[in-house]
């Protein structure tokens, strides 16, 4: 039933120089209008092949308004399922685990955000209001490759990235997988198929299309999923990535988190058309718009999208309509461009964690006592990881030169030797006590 919710291109006009015919909801058909393989083909057949009347009209009409796509949802804001046939067939343990992961992320955000405000880490970005996107993580397989933007920590939480690993990265300490060479929240881990976050907007979109195409060529039953905001959809890489995936039938899930703001630019000033979903149809990509604050809507849509991508080897676009409750980052004060009351109302009326908790309570799978105990437990765990990470040394200075090439090149060797000399001769100007030992340390 959910499958029918994907909007497919309504008018796939046959190419005038190819003669292929198209129909809504079907793959490319190589059945030409005239049976050119028939020995009895005539000039009339050939003419009709290149000039089928159903591609043309005598009416000169400029298309102006197309009915806006509605957002698919499973639960209303009270956590009540609207149509039981769309309620996922899951266990109590599955649902409770998903809720715990969502609330864990929320707790981590609160502590690390305040840590930045205290000057203990340099930067942070929260996921407030967008926690229901955790549903995508629950719908994917472990081998599916993740290409994130800034607010995809939920993927790592769900796949088992530990609190220690999160906090070590934000502190850029000696246990940080990035060796201290990335900004906080720019996570990456090969073991969880999560590509390192890149600050420039949109670069991950064509990369995701290419990775999924490689999966297809290798015969793997896997897809890639690419996350980006509606602001990143204004980048040229968005066009390049979607067009590449569509024309090559790359099994890519493009997931747009439309949270209403591209930093300070509201979506009303970002585009004129019907959001991002309407663009997918133009690229020939099956598309769906979902209620991004409904974890089951996100889960169902992603699960169905993955099935299409992996089995039929083609891309899908999902636009998740949500609201960014937090500031864009710790470098932003959103009260300068939006009403604080609006934010408070959205946080109270349509909080994705609250909505999901109400669902669990209606199922009698969760109660206030359990909630209080879990939040106390996870807060203690985050604070402990925070305290441990803060005591760690900074990465070794060796990492200024390694991981560039498999073996250090002569110029890098000379640069390292020069740094070692300066540290030895002028220790008062080049203190290294805060760093993990260097391989050249005596």
C-alpha positions as CSV (number, residue, x, y, z in Angstrom):
1,X,0.0,0.0,0.0
2,X,2.8,2.4,0.8
3,X,4.5,1.8,-2.5
4,X,1.7,3.7,-4.2
5,X,2.5,6.8,-2.2
6,X,5.6,7.4,-4.3
7,X,4.9,10.0,-7.0
8,X,6.2,8.9,-10.4
9,X,6.8,11.1,-13.4
10,X,3.5,11.7,-15.1
11,X,4.8,12.6,-18.5
12,X,8.0,10.8,-19.6
13,X,8.0,12.1,-23.1
14,X,9.7,9.7,-25.6
15,X,12.9,11.2,-26.9
16,X,12.4,12.5,-30.4
17,X,15.7,11.0,-31.5
18,X,15.2,7.6,-29.8
19,X,11.6,6.6,-30.2
20,X,11.2,5.0,-26.8
21,X,7.8,5.0,-25.3
22,X,7.0,5.7,-21.6
23,X,4.1,5.2,-19.3
24,X,3.6,6.4,-15.7
25,X,4.9,3.9,-13.2
26,X,6.8,1.7,-15.7
27,X,10.4,1.3,-16.5
28,X,11.8,2.5,-19.8
29,X,10.2,0.5,-22.6
30,X,12.1,-0.4,-25.7
31,X,8.9,-1.3,-27.6
32,X,8.8,1.3,-30.4
33,X,5.5,2.4,-31.8
34,X,6.2,0.7,-35.0
35,X,7.4,-2.9,-35.1
36,X,10.7,-2.1,-36.9
37,X,11.8,-5.8,-36.6
38,X,8.9,-6.8,-38.8
39,X,9.8,-7.6,-42.4
40,X,6.5,-5.9,-43.4
41,X,7.4,-2.5,-41.9
42,X,6.3,0.3,-44.2
43,X,7.1,4.0,-44.6
44,X,4.0,4.8,-42.6
45,X,5.2,2.7,-39.7
46,X,8.5,4.5,-39.8
47,X,6.9,7.9,-39.9
48,X,4.7,7.1,-36.9
49,X,7.7,5.9,-35.0
50,X,9.3,9.3,-35.1
51,X,6.2,11.4,-35.0
52,X,3.7,9.8,-32.6
53,X,0.7,12.1,-32.2
54,X,0.4,11.4,-28.5
55,X,3.6,13.5,-27.9
56,X,2.1,16.7,-29.4
57,X,-0.8,19.0,-28.9
58,X,-2.4,21.9,-30.7
59,X,-3.0,23.7,-27.4
60,X,-0.4,26.2,-26.4
61,X,-0.5,25.9,-22.6
62,X,2.1,27.1,-20.0
63,X,2.0,24.8,-17.0
64,X,1.6,27.0,-14.0
65,X,0.2,25.3,-10.9
66,X,0.5,21.6,-10.0
67,X,-1.3,20.2,-7.0
68,X,1.2,20.3,-4.1
69,X,2.4,16.9,-2.8
70,X,1.0,16.0,0.6
71,X,3.2,14.6,3.3
72,X,2.7,10.9,4.2
73,X,2.2,10.3,7.9
74,X,1.4,7.3,10.2
75,X,0.8,9.1,13.5
76,X,-0.8,12.4,14.3
77,X,0.9,14.7,16.9
78,X,-0.7,12.8,19.8
79,X,1.0,9.6,18.7
80,X,-2.3,8.0,17.5
81,X,-2.0,5.8,14.4
82,X,-4.3,7.1,11.7
83,X,-4.5,4.0,9.6
84,X,-3.6,0.7,11.2
85,X,-2.6,-0.8,7.9
86,X,0.4,1.5,7.9
87,X,1.5,0.8,11.5
88,X,4.8,-1.1,11.2
89,X,4.9,-4.7,12.1
90,X,7.5,-4.4,14.8
91,X,8.1,-5.8,18.3
92,X,8.0,-3.9,21.6
93,X,11.8,-4.3,21.9
94,X,12.4,-2.8,18.5
95,X,10.2,0.3,19.2
96,X,11.6,0.9,22.7
97,X,15.2,0.6,21.4
98,X,14.4,3.2,18.7
99,X,12.9,5.6,21.3
100,X,16.0,5.1,23.6
101,X,18.3,6.0,20.7
102,X,16.3,9.1,19.9
103,X,16.4,10.3,23.5
104,X,20.1,9.4,23.8
105,X,20.9,11.7,20.9
106,X,18.8,14.5,22.5
107,X,20.7,14.1,25.8
108,X,24.1,14.2,24.0
109,X,23.0,17.3,22.1
110,X,22.2,19.1,25.4
111,X,25.4,18.3,27.1
112,X,27.7,18.9,24.2
113,X,26.0,22.1,23.2
114,X,26.5,23.5,26.7
115,X,30.1,22.3,26.6
116,X,30.7,24.5,23.6
117,X,29.1,27.5,25.3
118,X,31.5,26.9,28.2
119,X,34.4,26.9,25.8
120,X,35.3,23.3,26.4
121,X,34.8,22.2,22.8
122,X,35.0,24.5,19.8
123,X,31.8,23.9,17.9
124,X,28.6,21.9,17.9
125,X,25.3,21.4,16.0
126,X,22.2,19.9,17.6
127,X,19.4,17.8,16.1
128,X,16.6,19.3,18.1
129,X,13.3,18.8,16.3
130,X,14.7,16.4,13.8
131,X,15.1,13.3,15.9
132,X,12.5,11.3,14.0
133,X,14.9,11.0,11.1
134,X,16.3,8.1,13.3
135,X,13.6,6.1,11.5
136,X,15.8,5.9,8.4
137,X,18.6,4.2,10.4
138,X,16.1,1.5,11.6
139,X,15.0,0.9,8.0
140,X,18.4,0.4,6.4
141,X,20.8,-2.6,6.3
142,X,24.3,-2.4,7.9
143,X,26.0,-2.6,4.5
144,X,24.2,0.4,3.1
145,X,26.6,3.4,2.7
146,X,25.8,6.6,4.5
147,X,26.6,10.0,3.1
148,X,25.6,12.6,5.7
149,X,25.6,16.4,6.0
150,X,25.5,17.9,9.5
151,X,22.7,16.3,11.4
152,X,23.0,12.6,10.8
153,X,24.5,11.5,14.2
154,X,21.4,9.4,14.6
155,X,22.7,7.0,12.0
156,X,25.8,6.4,14.1
157,X,23.9,6.1,17.3
158,X,21.7,3.4,15.8
159,X,24.6,1.5,14.3
160,X,26.5,1.3,17.5
161,X,28.9,4.3,17.6
162,X,29.6,4.7,21.3
163,X,29.2,7.8,23.4
164,X,32.9,7.7,23.9
165,X,33.5,7.8,20.2
166,X,31.2,10.8,19.8
167,X,32.7,12.8,22.6
168,X,36.3,12.0,21.6
169,X,35.7,13.4,18.2
170,X,34.1,16.5,19.5
171,X,37.2,17.1,21.8
172,X,39.6,16.2,18.9
173,X,41.7,14.2,21.4
174,X,44.1,11.4,20.8
175,X,41.3,8.8,20.5
176,X,39.5,10.8,17.8
177,X,39.4,8.8,14.6
178,X,40.0,11.9,12.6
179,X,43.3,12.6,14.5
180,X,42.0,16.1,15.4
181,X,41.9,17.2,11.8
182,X,38.2,17.7,11.5
183,X,35.7,20.1,13.1
184,X,33.5,18.6,15.9
185,X,30.4,16.6,14.7
186,X,32.2,15.8,11.4
187,X,32.2,12.1,12.1
188,X,33.3,9.3,10.0
189,X,33.8,5.6,10.4
190,X,34.6,2.8,7.9
191,X,33.3,0.1,10.2
192,X,29.8,1.5,10.2
193,X,29.8,2.5,6.5
194,X,29.5,6.1,7.4
195,X,31.5,8.5,5.1
196,X,33.2,11.4,6.8
197,X,31.2,14.6,6.9
198,X,32.4,17.3,4.6
199,X,31.6,21.0,5.4
200,X,31.0,22.2,1.9
201,X,27.4,21.9,1.0
202,X,26.2,19.2,-1.4
203,X,29.5,17.5,-2.2
204,X,28.2,14.2,-0.9
205,X,25.2,14.1,-3.3
206,X,27.1,13.0,-6.5
207,X,29.4,10.9,-4.3
208,X,26.4,8.9,-3.0
209,X,25.1,8.4,-6.6
210,X,28.6,7.2,-7.6
211,X,29.0,4.8,-4.7
212,X,25.6,3.2,-5.3
213,X,26.3,2.8,-9.0
214,X,29.5,1.0,-8.0
215,X,27.4,-1.3,-5.7
216,X,25.2,-2.0,-8.8
217,X,28.1,-2.8,-11.0
218,X,29.5,-5.1,-8.3
219,X,26.2,-6.9,-8.0
220,X,25.8,-6.0,-4.3
221,X,22.3,-5.9,-2.7
222,X,23.0,-2.6,-1.1
223,X,22.3,1.1,-1.7
224,X,23.6,4.4,-0.6
225,X,21.6,7.0,1.2
226,X,22.5,10.7,1.0
227,X,21.2,13.3,3.5
228,X,21.1,17.0,2.8
229,X,19.0,20.0,3.7
230,X,16.7,22.1,1.4
231,X,19.5,24.7,1.3
232,X,22.0,22.2,-0.1
233,X,19.4,21.4,-2.8
234,X,20.2,24.9,-4.2
235,X,23.8,23.7,-5.0
236,X,24.8,22.5,-8.4
237,X,25.8,19.2,-7.0
238,X,22.2,18.4,-6.2
239,X,21.4,18.6,-9.9
240,X,24.5,16.6,-10.9
241,X,23.9,13.9,-8.3
242,X,20.2,13.3,-9.0
243,X,20.6,13.5,-12.8
244,X,23.5,11.0,-12.6
245,X,21.5,8.6,-10.4
246,X,18.4,8.9,-12.6
247,X,20.1,8.3,-16.0
248,X,22.4,5.5,-14.7
249,X,19.7,3.9,-12.5
250,X,21.9,4.2,-9.4
251,X,20.3,2.6,-6.3
252,X,20.5,5.8,-4.3
253,X,18.1,7.1,-1.7
254,X,18.2,10.9,-1.6
255,X,16.9,12.1,1.7
256,X,16.2,15.8,2.0
257,X,15.7,17.2,5.6
258,X,13.5,20.2,4.9
259,X,13.7,21.8,8.3
260,X,12.5,25.3,7.2
261,X,15.8,27.1,7.3
262,X,19.1,27.1,5.5
263,X,21.0,28.7,8.4
264,X,19.1,32.0,8.4
265,X,17.3,31.8,5.1
266,X,13.7,30.5,5.4
267,X,12.5,28.0,2.9
268,X,10.0,30.7,1.6
269,X,13.1,32.6,0.3
270,X,15.0,29.5,-0.8
271,X,12.8,28.4,-3.6
272,X,9.5,29.2,-5.3
273,X,8.2,25.8,-6.3
274,X,6.6,23.0,-4.3
275,X,9.6,22.2,-2.1
276,X,12.3,19.7,-3.1
277,X,10.0,16.7,-3.8
278,X,8.6,18.3,-6.9
279,X,12.1,18.3,-8.4
280,X,12.5,14.6,-8.2
281,X,9.6,14.0,-10.6
282,X,11.3,16.3,-13.0
283,X,14.4,14.1,-12.9
284,X,12.4,11.0,-13.5
285,X,12.8,9.8,-9.9
286,X,10.1,8.2,-7.8
287,X,9.4,10.6,-5.0
288,X,7.6,10.8,-1.7
289,X,7.1,13.6,0.9
290,X,6.8,12.5,4.5
291,X,6.0,14.1,7.9
292,X,9.5,14.4,9.2
293,X,8.4,14.5,12.8
294,X,6.7,11.1,12.5
295,X,9.3,8.4,13.1
296,X,7.0,5.6,11.6
297,X,6.4,7.6,8.5
298,X,10.1,8.1,8.0
299,X,10.7,4.4,8.7
300,X,8.0,3.1,6.3
301,X,9.1,5.4,3.5
302,X,12.8,4.6,3.9
303,X,12.1,0.9,4.1
304,X,10.0,1.0,0.9
305,X,12.5,3.2,-0.8
306,X,15.3,0.8,0.0
307,X,13.4,-2.1,-1.5
308,X,12.9,-0.2,-4.7
309,X,16.5,1.0,-4.8
310,X,18.0,-2.5,-4.2
311,X,15.6,-4.7,-6.1
312,X,14.9,-2.4,-9.1
313,X,18.3,-0.7,-9.1
314,X,17.1,2.9,-9.3
315,X,17.0,6.1,-7.2
316,X,14.4,7.4,-4.8
317,X,13.9,10.9,-3.4
318,X,12.4,11.4,0.1
319,X,11.6,14.9,1.3
320,X,11.1,15.0,5.1
321,X,9.1,18.0,6.3
322,X,10.3,18.9,9.8
323,X,11.3,22.0,11.8
324,X,14.7,23.0,13.2
325,X,14.0,23.8,16.8
326,X,17.7,24.5,17.6
327,X,20.0,27.1,16.3
328,X,21.8,26.2,13.1
329,X,25.0,25.8,15.1
330,X,26.8,27.2,18.1
331,X,27.9,30.0,15.7
332,X,24.3,31.1,15.2
333,X,21.6,32.9,17.1
334,X,18.3,32.1,15.4
335,X,16.3,34.7,17.4
336,X,17.8,37.3,15.1
337,X,15.7,35.9,12.2
338,X,12.7,34.1,13.7
339,X,10.3,34.5,16.5
340,X,11.3,32.7,19.7
341,X,7.6,32.1,20.4
342,X,7.2,30.2,17.1
343,X,10.1,27.9,18.1
344,X,8.7,27.3,21.5
345,X,5.2,26.5,20.1
346,X,6.7,24.0,17.6
347,X,8.8,22.4,20.3
348,X,5.8,21.9,22.5
349,X,3.1,21.0,19.9
350,X,5.0,18.7,17.5
351,X,8.1,17.4,19.2
352,X,9.1,14.1,17.5
353,X,10.3,12.5,20.7
354,X,7.2,13.4,22.6
355,X,5.0,12.1,19.7
356,X,6.8,8.8,19.7
357,X,6.7,8.5,23.5
358,X,2.9,9.0,23.4
359,X,2.7,6.2,20.9
360,X,4.6,3.9,23.2
361,X,2.5,4.8,26.1
362,X,-0.7,4.1,24.2
363,X,0.8,0.6,23.5
364,X,1.7,0.3,27.2
365,X,5.3,-0.3,26.2
366,X,6.7,2.7,28.1
367,X,5.8,4.9,31.1
368,X,7.0,7.9,32.9
369,X,9.0,6.0,35.5
370,X,10.9,4.1,32.8
371,X,11.4,7.4,30.9
372,X,12.9,9.1,34.0
373,X,15.2,6.2,34.7
374,X,16.4,6.0,31.2
375,X,17.1,9.7,30.9
376,X,19.0,9.6,34.2
377,X,21.1,6.7,33.0
378,X,22.0,8.1,29.7
379,X,22.8,11.6,31.1
380,X,25.2,9.9,33.6
381,X,26.8,7.9,30.7
382,X,27.3,11.0,28.6
383,X,28.8,13.0,31.5
384,X,31.2,10.2,32.3
385,X,32.4,10.0,28.6
386,X,32.7,13.8,28.6
387,X,34.9,13.7,31.8
388,X,37.1,11.0,30.4
389,X,37.5,12.6,27.0
390,X,38.4,16.0,28.5
391,X,41.4,14.4,30.3
392,X,42.8,12.8,27.1
393,X,45.8,14.3,25.4
394,X,45.6,15.9,22.0
395,X,46.7,13.8,19.0
396,X,50.3,13.3,18.3
397,X,52.0,15.9,16.2
398,X,53.0,13.0,13.9
399,X,49.5,13.2,12.4
400,X,50.4,16.6,10.8
401,X,52.3,14.6,8.2
402,X,50.9,11.0,8.2
403,X,47.8,9.7,6.4
404,X,48.5,11.8,3.4
405,X,50.3,9.1,1.5
406,X,50.9,5.4,2.3
407,X,54.5,6.3,2.8
408,X,55.7,9.8,3.7
409,X,57.1,11.6,0.7
410,X,60.5,13.3,0.9
411,X,59.1,16.8,1.3
412,X,56.8,15.6,4.2
413,X,59.8,13.9,5.8
414,X,61.8,17.2,5.6
415,X,58.9,19.2,7.0
416,X,58.6,16.8,10.0
417,X,62.3,16.9,10.6
418,X,62.1,20.7,10.6
419,X,59.3,20.7,13.2
420,X,61.2,18.2,15.4
421,X,64.2,20.5,15.3
422,X,62.1,23.6,16.3
423,X,60.4,21.8,19.1
424,X,63.8,20.6,20.5
425,X,65.5,24.0,20.2
426,X,62.6,26.2,21.3
427,X,60.4,24.2,23.7
428,X,59.1,27.3,25.3
429,X,57.5,28.4,22.0
430,X,56.5,24.9,20.9
431,X,55.0,23.2,24.0
432,X,54.0,19.6,23.4
433,X,53.0,18.4,26.8
434,X,49.3,18.4,25.9
435,X,49.9,16.1,22.9
436,X,50.3,12.3,22.8
437,X,54.0,11.3,22.3
438,X,55.5,11.6,18.9
439,X,57.4,8.8,17.2
440,X,60.5,11.0,17.3
441,X,60.2,11.8,21.0
442,X,63.2,10.6,23.1
